[in-house]
Amino acid sequence: MSDQKAAILHLLTTAPNASPFDVNMALDAGWDHCVPYTGIGAADVPGLTQDAIFSRGPKGVRRTGIFLGGRDIHQAMDMLEAARGAMVPPFEVSVLADPSGAFTTAAGMVACAERMLRERRDRSLSGVRTLIFGGTGPVGMTCAILAAKAGADVAIVSHRGEAVAARVAATCAERYGVRPSGVDGSSDAAILALMPEAELIFGAASAGVQVLARRHLEAAARLAVACDVNAVPPEGIEGVNVMASGDPIPGSPAQAVGIGALAVGNVKYNTQHALLRSMVHGDGPVYLAFDEAFAEARRHV
Ligand SMILES: NC(=O)c1ccc[n+]([C@@H]2O[C@H](COP(=O)([O-])OP(=O)(O)OC[C@H]3O[C@@H](n4cnc5c(N)ncnc54)[C@H](OP(=O)(O)O)[C@@H]3O)[C@@H](O)[C@H]2O)c1
């Protein structure tokens, strides 16, 4: 009989419930148990981490992990740092932060767009004027951070106006050393005014919300790629079907191509699966957040 210990993933979330998506992903990636702890804040993390590391011996820690969920990406990063700070090597376990699926989803979006720009326009993300609709939400904000880190010239668009977008951009600058701007998307005129300069557009607004219609895209004379992560009708960006993977966008003056939610979802799935597997089957403790998710997503596009 094997003396291998069960693989236990402790899922800590600020939310009132664990995400069934994350529980399924954990078990499918090879964890034997996924135990939810709900309503958790960063202050609770050191105590829970030490409870997890000291109870199973040095062999057992390799079969123990922590997953950090919730909705707030900055809080998830604080929780990751709190967990890291509570480790007492060799009593140390792997930790993955993926709040609201935002890190793996945004990693998939940016990796898909990067590949499409390279294939269709022979360009990297460097200097590419990028608009992120829904950029104040967890997925859009992470997308802004990753695209800006890869060298894109990023603007976060908010339908609540420039001040809201600028506040979110300032927090990203302060915390992650990137410099997105915040721009007004509160009216049709404001959105139309953004279109002529856009080369890459990400749609990451709430499910079921259309942020761009055909008339906006017709004004985007330099647009190369639009990536829409909304899978709930209507299309978040009109003409970018959920199945799109480099399909032409109707009405685009520059023959831009679209990437839809299912193409992104596929990369997101493979990325989250690989990160969860690396925790349970890897050689030692790893700390995984949006940078590691992006590196992994680049391998899956
Ligand atoms: N395919 C996948 O694998 C996958 C995985 C996870 C999530 N998703 C999708 O990713 C998207 C983003 O998720 P999320 O959790 O970050 O979204 P969210 O927090 O619900 O919303 C993101 C942003 O959308 C904007 N928004 C809300 N209502 C709007 C409206 N009526 N008009 C224009 N903008 C509006 C808001 O920004 P402002 O008010 O500041 O504009 C909000 O911050 C969703 O569509 C979600 O379903 C896909």
Ligand as a Chemical Component Dictionary entry (heavy atoms), coordinates in Angstrom:
data_LIG
# 
_chem_comp.id                   LIG 
_chem_comp.type                 NON-POLYMER 
_chem_comp.pdbx_formal_charge   0 
_chem_comp.three_letter_code    LIG 
# 
loop_
_chem_comp_atom.comp_id 
_chem_comp_atom.atom_id 
_chem_comp_atom.alt_atom_id 
_chem_comp_atom.type_symbol 
_chem_comp_atom.charge 
_chem_comp_atom.model_Cartn_x 
_chem_comp_atom.model_Cartn_y 
_chem_comp_atom.model_Cartn_z 
_chem_comp_atom.pdbx_ordinal 
LIG N1  N1  N 0  -14.115 33.224 -20.781 1  
LIG C1  C1  C 0  -13.655 33.076 -19.541 2  
LIG O1  O1  O 0  -12.892 32.151 -19.292 3  
LIG C2  C2  C 0  -14.046 34.047 -18.435 4  
LIG C3  C3  C 0  -13.608 33.842 -17.114 5  
LIG C4  C4  C 0  -13.916 34.805 -16.136 6  
LIG C5  C5  C 0  -14.671 35.928 -16.502 7  
LIG N2  N2  N 1  -15.120 36.048 -17.785 8  
LIG C6  C6  C 0  -15.873 37.223 -18.226 9  
LIG O2  O2  O 0  -15.004 38.338 -18.119 10 
LIG C7  C7  C 0  -15.773 39.518 -17.996 11 
LIG C8  C8  C 0  -15.207 40.376 -16.893 12 
LIG O3  O3  O 0  -15.348 39.727 -15.636 13 
LIG P1  P1  P 0  -15.273 40.586 -14.301 14 
LIG O4  O4  O 0  -15.611 39.682 -13.191 15 
LIG O5  O5  O -1 -13.997 41.359 -14.268 16 
LIG O6  O6  O 0  -16.479 41.601 -14.596 17 
LIG P2  P2  P 0  -17.273 42.627 -13.652 18 
LIG O7  O7  O 0  -16.466 42.928 -12.455 19 
LIG O8  O8  O 0  -18.660 42.134 -13.493 20 
LIG O9  O9  O 0  -17.365 43.918 -14.590 21 
LIG C9  C9  C 0  -16.226 44.519 -15.129 22 
LIG C10 C10 C 0  -16.537 45.961 -15.461 23 
LIG O10 O10 O 0  -17.583 46.044 -16.419 24 
LIG C11 C11 C 0  -18.023 47.388 -16.418 25 
LIG N3  N3  N 0  -19.464 47.481 -16.639 26 
LIG C12 C12 C 0  -20.443 47.026 -15.845 27 
LIG N4  N4  N 0  -21.651 47.344 -16.364 28 
LIG C13 C13 C 0  -21.414 48.014 -17.511 29 
LIG C14 C14 C 0  -22.254 48.615 -18.502 30 
LIG N5  N5  N 0  -23.574 48.581 -18.402 31 
LIG N6  N6  N 0  -21.653 49.215 -19.563 32 
LIG C15 C15 C 0  -20.307 49.241 -19.677 33 
LIG N7  N7  N 0  -19.471 48.710 -18.751 34 
LIG C16 C16 C 0  -20.020 48.095 -17.690 35 
LIG C17 C17 C 0  -17.659 47.977 -15.052 36 
LIG O11 O11 O 0  -16.647 48.950 -15.292 37 
LIG P3  P3  P 0  -16.955 50.518 -15.462 38 
LIG O12 O12 O 0  -18.308 50.772 -14.852 39 
LIG O13 O13 O 0  -15.851 51.174 -14.732 40 
LIG O14 O14 O 0  -16.932 50.729 -16.948 41 
LIG C18 C18 C 0  -17.045 46.807 -14.314 42 
LIG O15 O15 O 0  -15.986 47.159 -13.447 43 
LIG C19 C19 C 0  -17.220 39.069 -17.784 44 
LIG O16 O16 O 0  -17.924 39.179 -19.006 45 
LIG C20 C20 C 0  -17.069 37.614 -17.386 46 
LIG O17 O17 O 0  -18.216 36.842 -17.699 47 
LIG C21 C21 C 0  -14.793 35.153 -18.752 48 
# 
loop_
_chem_comp_bond.comp_id 
_chem_comp_bond.atom_id_1 
_chem_comp_bond.atom_id_2 
_chem_comp_bond.value_order 
_chem_comp_bond.pdbx_ordinal 
LIG N1  C1  SING 1  
LIG C1  O1  DOUB 2  
LIG C1  C2  SING 3  
LIG C2  C3  SING 4  
LIG C2  C21 DOUB 5  
LIG C3  C4  DOUB 6  
LIG C4  C5  SING 7  
LIG C5  N2  DOUB 8  
LIG N2  C6  SING 9  
LIG N2  C21 SING 10 
LIG C6  O2  SING 11 
LIG C6  C20 SING 12 
LIG O2  C7  SING 13 
LIG C7  C8  SING 14 
LIG C7  C19 SING 15 
LIG C8  O3  SING 16 
LIG O3  P1  SING 17 
LIG P1  O4  DOUB 18 
LIG P1  O5  SING 19 
LIG P1  O6  SING 20 
LIG O6  P2  SING 21 
LIG P2  O7  DOUB 22 
LIG P2  O8  SING 23 
LIG P2  O9  SING 24 
LIG O9  C9  SING 25 
LIG C9  C10 SING 26 
LIG C10 O10 SING 27 
LIG C10 C18 SING 28 
LIG O10 C11 SING 29 
LIG C11 N3  SING 30 
LIG C11 C17 SING 31 
LIG N3  C12 SING 32 
LIG N3  C16 SING 33 
LIG C12 N4  DOUB 34 
LIG N4  C13 SING 35 
LIG C13 C14 SING 36 
LIG C13 C16 DOUB 37 
LIG C14 N5  SING 38 
LIG C14 N6  DOUB 39 
LIG N6  C15 SING 40 
LIG C15 N7  DOUB 41 
LIG N7  C16 SING 42 
LIG C17 O11 SING 43 
LIG C17 C18 SING 44 
LIG O11 P3  SING 45 
LIG P3  O12 DOUB 46 
LIG P3  O13 SING 47 
LIG P3  O14 SING 48 
LIG C18 O15 SING 49 
LIG C19 O16 SING 50 
LIG C19 C20 SING 51 
LIG C20 O17 SING 52 
# 
